[in-house]
Amino acid sequence: MSEITVAAARRLLIDYTRDMALSDEDPAQIVNRTLTDDAIWTTDGTELTRDQLIAHAPPARRNVTAIEMRIDDLLVDGHRFAAHCHLITDHRKLGHLVIEWILIGEVAEDGRVRRIDQLGRTADGTG
């Protein structure tokens, strides 16, 4: 399962992040491809629903002009992963923004993510 978990974590962190912010693809399809139907995503103590995740795409697409997710550390144990990463964006309203993330996740047998617990903070810009 470790190879599937590594692939799922990278798909979530890199592909999902990029596609939700920059692609023209239907956000619901991106969520469906990446997350299980019963997925639980908690960010800074707030649980996000699938509808909230999908609704996040249009404002991101209006405001984000460039995005990169840099994975600094990725640890995998069976179905579980932990990641330390930096989200680096250029935002029309906020300028250059760097957010440091710590995530702990769980991957289902089908290779989609079923649980994410995430903590973030704005970094100093050096990433």
One Martini backbone bead per residue (centre of mass of N, CA, C, O) as a GRO file, in nm:
protein
  127
    1MET     BB    1   0.051   0.065  -0.011
    2SER     BB    2   0.276   0.282  -0.020
    3GLU     BB    3   0.266   0.362  -0.323
    4ILE     BB    4  -0.027   0.460  -0.315
    5THR     BB    5   0.017   0.672  -0.094
    6VAL     BB    6   0.223   0.846  -0.237
    7ALA     BB    7   0.047   0.910  -0.484
    8ALA     BB    8  -0.191   1.037  -0.327
    9ALA     BB    9  -0.034   1.264  -0.190
   10ARG     BB   10   0.072   1.398  -0.450
   11ARG     BB   11  -0.202   1.444  -0.583
   12LEU     BB   12  -0.309   1.627  -0.365
   13LEU     BB   13  -0.079   1.842  -0.337
   14ILE     BB   14  -0.032   1.900  -0.647
   15ASP     BB   15  -0.278   1.851  -0.839
   16TYR     BB   16  -0.515   1.959  -0.675
   17THR     BB   17  -0.403   2.240  -0.621
   18ARG     BB   18  -0.365   2.327  -0.915
   19ASP     BB   19  -0.650   2.257  -1.033
   20MET     BB   20  -0.824   2.435  -0.840
   21ALA     BB   21  -0.668   2.711  -0.934
   22LEU     BB   22  -0.604   2.671  -1.279
   23SER     BB   23  -0.825   2.515  -1.398
   24ASP     BB   24  -1.126   2.416  -1.600
   25GLU     BB   25  -1.211   2.202  -1.431
   26ASP     BB   26  -1.429   2.043  -1.258
   27PRO     BB   27  -1.421   2.043  -0.919
   28ALA     BB   28  -1.581   1.779  -0.867
   29GLN     BB   29  -1.384   1.596  -1.025
   30ILE     BB   30  -1.138   1.648  -0.851
   31VAL     BB   31  -1.255   1.549  -0.588
   32ASN     BB   32  -1.340   1.262  -0.685
   33ARG     BB   33  -1.045   1.173  -0.767
   34THR     BB   34  -0.910   1.233  -0.467
   35LEU     BB   35  -1.176   1.169  -0.298
   36THR     BB   36  -1.380   1.033  -0.103
   37ASP     BB   37  -1.714   1.042  -0.024
   38ASP     BB   38  -1.622   1.026   0.310
   39ALA     BB   39  -1.449   1.255   0.347
   40ILE     BB   40  -1.213   1.417   0.576
   41TRP     BB   41  -1.154   1.775   0.619
   42THR     BB   42  -0.912   1.934   0.830
   43THR     BB   43  -0.864   2.288   0.905
   44ASP     BB   44  -0.773   2.431   1.175
   45GLY     BB   45  -1.042   2.267   1.307
   46THR     BB   46  -1.199   2.269   1.029
   47GLU     BB   47  -1.459   2.122   0.873
   48LEU     BB   48  -1.483   2.013   0.539
   49THR     BB   49  -1.676   2.000   0.278
   50ARG     BB   50  -1.727   1.922  -0.039
   51ASP     BB   51  -1.869   2.189  -0.110
   52GLN     BB   52  -1.643   2.374   0.000
   53LEU     BB   53  -1.418   2.271  -0.183
   54ILE     BB   54  -1.560   2.344  -0.449
   55ALA     BB   55  -1.614   2.654  -0.375
   56HIS     BB   56  -1.301   2.736  -0.373
   57ALA     BB   57  -1.225   2.753  -0.678
   58PRO     BB   58  -1.334   3.020  -0.808
   59PRO     BB   59  -1.169   3.225  -0.632
   60ALA     BB   60  -0.895   3.107  -0.696
   61ARG     BB   61  -0.915   3.144  -1.010
   62ARG     BB   62  -0.939   3.461  -0.993
   63ASN     BB   63  -0.659   3.512  -0.798
   64VAL     BB   64  -0.469   3.298  -0.906
   65THR     BB   65  -0.157   3.299  -1.106
   66ALA     BB   66   0.025   3.118  -0.909
   67ILE     BB   67   0.148   2.773  -0.831
   68GLU     BB   68   0.310   2.593  -0.551
   69MET     BB   69   0.399   2.267  -0.428
   70ARG     BB   70   0.617   2.196  -0.162
   71ILE     BB   71   0.776   1.902  -0.067
   72ASP     BB   72   0.974   1.841   0.213
   73ASP     BB   73   0.796   1.607   0.358
   74LEU     BB   74   0.742   1.238   0.335
   75LEU     BB   75   0.544   1.013   0.520
   76VAL     BB   76   0.505   0.649   0.522
   77ASP     BB   77   0.231   0.419   0.655
   78GLY     BB   78   0.076   0.262   0.448
   79HIS     BB   79  -0.223   0.453   0.464
   80ARG     BB   80  -0.030   0.666   0.580
   81PHE     BB   81   0.041   1.027   0.608
   82ALA     BB   82   0.306   1.280   0.613
   83ALA     BB   83   0.334   1.644   0.573
   84HIS     BB   84   0.569   1.892   0.459
   85CYS     BB   85   0.476   2.219   0.330
   86HIS     BB   86   0.465   2.461   0.050
   87LEU     BB   87   0.265   2.732  -0.042
   88ILE     BB   88   0.304   2.903  -0.356
   89THR     BB   89   0.180   3.233  -0.435
   90ASP     BB   90   0.000   3.432  -0.672
   91HIS     BB   91  -0.198   3.716  -0.582
   92ARG     BB   92  -0.395   3.972  -0.672
   93LYS     BB   93  -0.447   4.084  -0.362
   94LEU     BB   94  -0.186   3.949  -0.179
   95GLY     BB   95   0.028   3.843  -0.350
   96HIS     BB   96   0.289   3.702  -0.219
   97LEU     BB   97   0.244   3.360  -0.095
   98VAL     BB   98   0.324   3.170   0.210
   99ILE     BB   99   0.237   2.833   0.309
  100GLU     BB  100   0.251   2.631   0.584
  101TRP     BB  101   0.227   2.267   0.595
  102ILE     BB  102   0.055   2.020   0.794
  103LEU     BB  103  -0.005   1.670   0.722
  104ILE     BB  104  -0.259   1.421   0.778
  105GLY     BB  105  -0.323   1.097   0.625
  106GLU     BB  106  -0.566   0.886   0.446
  107VAL     BB  107  -0.589   0.586   0.248
  108ALA     BB  108  -0.756   0.414   0.030
  109GLU     BB  109  -0.769   0.135  -0.166
  110ASP     BB  110  -0.829   0.327  -0.435
  111GLY     BB  111  -0.625   0.596  -0.380
  112ARG     BB  112  -0.790   0.774  -0.204
  113VAL     BB  113  -0.868   1.020   0.007
  114ARG     BB  114  -1.021   1.008   0.352
  115ARG     BB  115  -0.805   1.185   0.527
  116ILE     BB  116  -0.757   1.522   0.677
  117ASP     BB  117  -0.501   1.689   0.866
  118GLN     BB  118  -0.458   2.050   0.896
  119LEU     BB  119  -0.184   2.285   0.919
  120GLY     BB  120  -0.144   2.648   0.910
  121ARG     BB  121   0.095   2.907   0.793
  122THR     BB  122   0.234   3.197   0.752
  123ALA     BB  123   0.510   3.277   0.595
  124ASP     BB  124   0.801   3.479   0.515
  125GLY     BB  125   0.858   3.401   0.182
  126THR     BB  126   1.106   3.185   0.159
  127GLY     BB  127   1.011   2.875   0.219
   0.00000   0.00000   0.00000
